[in-house]
Amino acid sequence: MAIELAILAPVVLIMLLVVVAFGRVTHGRALVDEAAAVAARAASLATTPGQAHADAAQAARESLTAAGLSCIGAGVTVDTGAFRPGGQVAVTVTCSVDLSATAMAGLPGTLAMRASANSPIEAHRDLAGPIP
């Protein structure tokens, strides 16, 4: 019985660490997907392409921070090529998630994740803003 326990205990521990790592990866991927969607929506509500870039970056940062995801080198890319009424805004969020707590299972220290989202701009919207 002791020999079986000595052999199986490390195997069970490694399997447990792998399950935890996959859970962290899945949860991190969902949070990055959510941050991309929030950033795309924030960009689509802006009135200028410059404001869309700033609003998307801020919304992605706030979403990741509020979720408790610590990203190493997070980045936000905003495509405003179709920034017009009836067009759309595309946002890509990249984030490196720390997996160092599961290093005993032989997993890398960080894993790069990327998520993209599109958000439509209302067709009957005035992007010029208020007239002074």
CORNORBEL-V36514 format. One record per residue. N is the residue number from 1. SS is DSSP state (A for helix, B for strand, O for the rest). Layout:
N_SS, N_SS
This chain:
1_O, 2_A, 3_A, 4_A, 5_A, 6_A, 7_A, 8_A, 9_A, 10_A, 11_A, 12_A, 13_A, 14_A, 15_A, 16_A, 17_A, 18_A, 19_A, 20_A, 21_A, 22_A, 23_A, 24_A, 25_A, 26_A, 27_A, 28_A, 29_A, 30_A, 31_A, 32_A, 33_A, 34_A, 35_A, 36_A, 37_A, 38_A, 39_A, 40_A, 41_A, 42_A, 43_A, 44_A, 45_O, 46_O, 47_O, 48_O, 49_A, 50_A, 51_A, 52_A, 53_A, 54_A, 55_A, 56_A, 57_A, 58_A, 59_A, 60_A, 61_A, 62_A, 63_A, 64_A, 65_A, 66_A, 67_O, 68_O, 69_O, 70_O, 71_B, 72_B, 73_B, 74_B, 75_B, 76_B, 77_B, 78_B, 79_B, 80_B, 81_B, 82_B, 83_O, 84_O, 85_O, 86_O, 87_O, 88_B, 89_B, 90_B, 91_B, 92_B, 93_B, 94_B, 95_B, 96_B, 97_B, 98_B, 99_O, 100_A, 101_A, 102_A, 103_A, 104_A, 105_A, 106_O, 107_O, 108_O, 109_O, 110_B, 111_B, 112_B, 113_B, 114_B, 115_B, 116_B, 117_B, 118_B, 119_B, 120_B, 121_O, 122_O, 123_O, 124_O, 125_O, 126_O, 127_O, 128_O, 129_O, 130_O, 131_O, 132_O
